[in-house]
Amino acid sequence: MKTFAGKFWNDTRGNFATMFAVASMGLLMSVGAAVDYATLSNVKYKLQNAADASALAGAIVANAQLSGRIDTARTAFDQNLLTAGDGLEAHGPSIGFNDAAQEVTVIGRADVKLFVMGFINSSSSKVEVRSTVNYGVDNIKPVAVAFVLDVSGSMNDVLSGSTWITKVDLLKTASELLFDEVEAGVGVKSSVDKVMRASVSSYNGLLLPNWTSPMRGERAKMDGVYAPAGLTTRGLIRTLTANGGTNSTPAIQDAYNQLMLEKARSPNSKLIMMVMTDGNNNDALENDASKLLCKQAKDDGVLIYAVALDAPANGQNLLLACAAGSGAAPASEVAACEASTGAPTQACMDLKKGFYYDTSEAAAFKAAFKAIGEDIGKQVIRIKG
C-alpha cells in the first residue's frame, strides 16, 4: 500500500499546466524578440533618413559660415526625425565638416526601449547611424532636364477653386520653384550653367516653335538680374501663352530627341524629362503614341517625372504610364497599371510615388514642382556611406 507521500510525488496530473506555462513563456519571448527586431529596424530606418537629409542639407550650404551650416544640418535632422510611438530617445546629431576633403558627416544616435530587454532589465538598446556626403566639384554629375509642357487652350482657364490664377500662370510660378530647388542643390558647388542644362518643348495641337528651345546651360541670374527669356529655358517658360487643342506626341518626341543629343554630347549626364498636362489628347491614338515614346525614353535611361493638373482620366493615365517607378514593384504590376483605363487607382499611383503627381489645386501643384526640383538637385550629390 502506497503512503500519502508516495501518492503525492507520483501524481502527474498537474504536469500539463506546468509545461504549458514554460512553453508559453518561450513563445512570449519569441514574439517579444520579433517585436524588438521590428522596432530596432524601424528606428534605424528613420534615424538613417534623418542623418541622410541632414548631411544633404549641410552639403547644399557648404559655402556658408560653419555655425550656419551646422544649424541648417541640425534643423534638417530634427525635421526629418519622427519619434512618435517608437520609444525613441534620439540624441542631438554629431555634425562635422571637413573642407579639405569636401565632406560633411552626420552621426545620429538613439536609445530604444525594447520589449524583451525591458522585461529582463531596464536598459535600452543603442542605435547609431552615419551619413557622409561629398560636396566637391569633382563629384558633380551634370543634369539635363527636358520640359514637356501643355499650353493648350484649357491652360487659360482659371483653376477650379481659385478666382485669381489661370493654369498657365500657375505653371510659370511652379516652374520657378522647381528651378530654385535645382539651383539650391547645384549653385553652391559649381556654376549652375556648367552643371544644369535644360530645354522646353511646349505643345498644344503641335509643337510650338516660339516656346520650344534646344538644350542649353541654365543660369537664373546674371549680375543679380534674371536672365532674359532668350538666354535660358527658365526665362522662356515665363513667356508662355496658351491656346489651341492638345497633342502630346510631338513635344515628347522633341524632348526625347533633345535628351539623346545631350547623351551623345555628354555621356555622363543624368537625363530627365518632366511632363505636365491638364487635359486629354484630342485624338485618343496619340495617347498610345506618347506612351510608346515614354517607354523608349525610359529604356534609354531617361528618368521621367509627370504632373497632372486637374486632368481627366485619360490625361492622368498617360502621365502615369510615362512616369518612372520606384523599381521595387514586379514588372507585371507596373505593366498592368500602365495599360489600365479609367482614373488611376491608388495602388497604381503608389507604384509611381515621387515621380507621378495627381494635383487639382494650386498649392499641391506648386508643391509637386518644388519636390521634383529638390529631387533633381540631389542628383548632383552622392551619399558615400
N, C-alpha and C positions, 0 to 999 in steps of 0.2 A: 504494500500500500504506500502510495506517494504521500509525502508530507506536504503541508501547506506551502512551505518554502520551495519545495521541488516543483509544485504546480505553477508557482509564480514565475520561476526562472524559465520554465519550458513553455509558457504561454506566448504564442506568436501573433495573436490577434491584432495587436497594435502596430505591427511592422509596416503595413502599407501606409499608414498615416505618416510614420517617420520617414519612409523612403520618399513619399510624395513631397514632404516638406523639404528634404535635401535636394530633390530634383527641381522643385520649384525655385529654390534659391539659385541653382545653376542657371536655370532658364532666365530668371530675372537678371542675373549678372550678364548673360549673353545679350539680352535685349538692351540693357544699360550700356554695354560696350558699343553696340551698334549706334545707339543714340549719341554717345560721346564722340564716336568717329565722325558722324554726320555733322555734329556741332563744330568740331575742330575744322573739318573741311570747309564748312560754310564761313566760319570766321576767317580762316586763312584766305579764302577767295575774296572776301570783302576787304580784308586788310591789304591784299596784294593789289586790288583795283585802286584803293586809296593811295598806295605808295606809287603806283604807275602814274596816276593822274597828277600826283604831287611832283614827281620828277619831270613829267612833261611840262607842267606849268612853270617849273623852275628853269627848264631849258629855253622856253619861249622868251623869258625875260632875263636871259643870261647876261645881257649887257648893262643891266641896271645896277644900282648900288647893292652891295651884299645884303644889307639889312632888308631892303625892299624885296629882293628876290627870295630871300628866306621866308619873309612874311607871305609872299604870293604862294610859295610852295606849301607852307603850313596851312593856309586857308583852303587850298585845293584838297589837301589831305582831309581836313575836318569836314568839308562839304561832301566828300565822296564816301565817307565812312558812316555806314548805317549800323547803329548799335542796338536798336530796339529789339528786345526779346532774345538776344543771343547770349546773355550772360557775359558780354564782352566788356572788359575793362582795358581800353586802349591807352597806352602811354603816348605822350607827345612824340611825334616823329623826330628822328635824328636826321638832319639835312646838311649835306656837305657839298660845297662847290670846289672843284679842282680845275681852275682856269688853265693851268699848264697842260693838263690832259683834255681840257674842254669837256668835263663830265660833271654831272650832278647825281649824287647818290642819296636816296631816301631809305631809311630803315624804319620800319614800323614794328612795334611790339605790343602784345596784348596778353592779359591774363584771362583765361577762360575757365569758368566754373563748370565742372563736369559731373554727370550723374554718378558714375561708378566711383571716381576718385573722391567726389564729395561724400559718398556713403562710407568709404573706407577711412578717409581723413578729411580735414578741412582745407587741404591745399588745392591749388588750381594749376592747370597746365599753361605753360608759357608758349606763345606763338611768336615767331619772328619772320619777317619777310624783307626782301631787299629789292630795290629797283634802281638801275643805273641808266641814265640817258646821256648820250653823247650829243653835244651841240656844236661840234666842229664843222666847219665849212666842207671839209673833205668828205663828210658822210651825208651830205645833202643829195637827195635823188631828185632830178628835175621832174616837174609835173606839167603835163599838157592836158588842158581841160577844153572840151568841145561842147558848147552850149547849143541845145536844140530847143528853140523857144516858139511856142504857139502865139502868133499875133493875129489870129483870125478875128472877124468882126465881133464875136461874143466877148472878146477881151476888152472891148469898150464898155461893156455893161458894168454897172455898179455892183459890187459883190453883195450877194444875199446877206441880209442882216446888217449891212453898212449903208449909210446915207451920204458918204463923203468920198469914197475912193473907188476908182474903176480898177478892174483886174489888171490892166496893163500898167497902171501906175503902181499898183501893189507889187507887180513883178519887178519893176525898177527898184523899188525900195528894198525888196527882199534880196535882189541881186547884190546891192551894195553891202548888205550884211554878210553875204557869202564871201565877197571879195575881202571884206575887212577881216574875217576869220582866217582866210587863207594867208593873208599878208601878216597876220599876227603870228602865225606859225613859221613864216619864212623870213620876214623882213629883218629880224634881229640877227639873223645868221648869214645873210648874204643880200645882195641887191635883188629885189623881187623880180626884176626883168631878166635876171640871169637864171632864175630858178623856175618861175612860172610862166608858161606860155598858154594862150587861150585863143579860141575862135568862137564865133557865134554863127549859127545857121537859123535864121528866122523864117517862119513859113506861115502862109495861110493856105490857099489852094496850090501855091507854087513856092519854090524857094525864092526869097525876096533879095535881090542883089543889093539894094540900098541899105539893108540891115543884116548883111552877111559879110563876114570878114575872114581872111586867112589866119592861120595860126601865127601869133606874134607875141613878143615879150610884153608882159604886163608891168605897169607901174602906176600906182594910184595917184601920186602927186609928183610934180616936177617943180623944184624950188618952192615948195609949200602950196602950190596951186594944182588943182585937179587937172590931169592931162586932158587935152581936147578930145572930142569924140573920135576924130580921125586917127588918133595915135594909139588908142587902147581899145580892147574889146569891152572893158568896163565902161568906158566913155560912150561907146557905140550903143550899148544897151540902154543908156539913159535917154537916147533919142527915139526909141521905138514908138511906132504908132500901130493901130490895129484896124483891120478891115478884111473883108473877103471871106471865102469858105475855109475848109480845113482838109489838109492832106499832109500827113507827117512824113511820108516816104522820101520825098526829095531832100528834105532837111536832114533826116537821119543818114541818108546816103552821103550827103555832103560832109557831115560831121565825121562819119566813118572814113571818108577819103582823106580829110584833114589829119586825122589821127594816124593813118597809115603812112602818110607823108612824113609826119613827125617821127614815127617809129624808125623810118629809114634814115632820117636826118640825125636822130639822137636815140640810138637803140636802148639806152639806159633809162629813158623817160618812163614815168608812170603815166599810163594812158587812161583818161577819164572822160566819160560822156555824161552830160546832165540834161535830161529830157523833161519838159514841162508842157502840160496841156490842160485846157478847161473843157474840152469837148470831145466829139466823135469825128472820125474821118467821114466826109460826105459819101465816099464810096467805101463800102464795107470791105471790098477786096484789098484796099490799101492797108487795113489792119494786119492781114496776113503778110503782106509785103514788108511792112515795117517790122513785124516780129522776126521775120527771117533775117533782116539786116541786123537787128539787135543780137540775134544768136550768132551771126557771123562775127560781129564785133567782139562779143564775149569770148568766142573761140580764139580770137586773135589777141586776147589779153587785155581787152578794154573793160574797165570797171564802170558799170552804169548805175547812176542814181536817177530816180524818177519821182516827180511830184505832180499829183493830180490836184487841181483846184476846182472844187465844186463840179467835178466832171461826171457825166453819166456812166452807166455800167460798161459800155464798150470802150470808152476812153480809159477807164480805170483798168480794165483787163489788158489793154495794150501796154500801159505803163508797167503793170505788174509783170507781164511777160518779159519786158525789156530789162527790168531792174535786175541787178546782181542778187545773189542769195548768200546766205551765211556759209554754205558749203557743208553744213553739218547734216542736212536732211538727205534722205535717199533720193537718188536722181528720179525715180519713178514718181515720187510725191511732187517734186518740183515740176516735172513734165505735166502731170495731171492738173496742177494749178495753172500753169501757163496756157493750157489748152481749154480751160474752163470758160463757160459763158455766164452771163449774169454778173451781178456785183460780186467782187472777190469776197471769199469767206475770211473770217478772222484767222483761221488756221493757215490759209494761203498767205495772208499778209504777214503773219508771224514768220513764215519761211523767208521773207524778204525784208525783215525788220532792219532798219538802219539804211536801207537802200531804196525802199518804196515808201512814199508818204501819201496818204489819202487825206486831204485837207478840204475844209469847206468854209473856213473863216480866216480873217486876216492874221490874227496872232499865231495860229497854228501854221499857216503858210510861211510866215517870216521865220518862225522857229525851225521849220524844216530846212530852209535855205541856210540858216545860221549853223545848224547841226552838220549839214553837208560841207559847208565851208570849213568848219572846225576839223572834220574828218579828213578833208583833202589836205589841210595844213599839216596834219600829223603825218602825212605820207613822207615828209622830208625828215622826220625824226625817227631814230631807231632805238628801241629799248635793247640794251646789251645784256641784261641779266636781272 
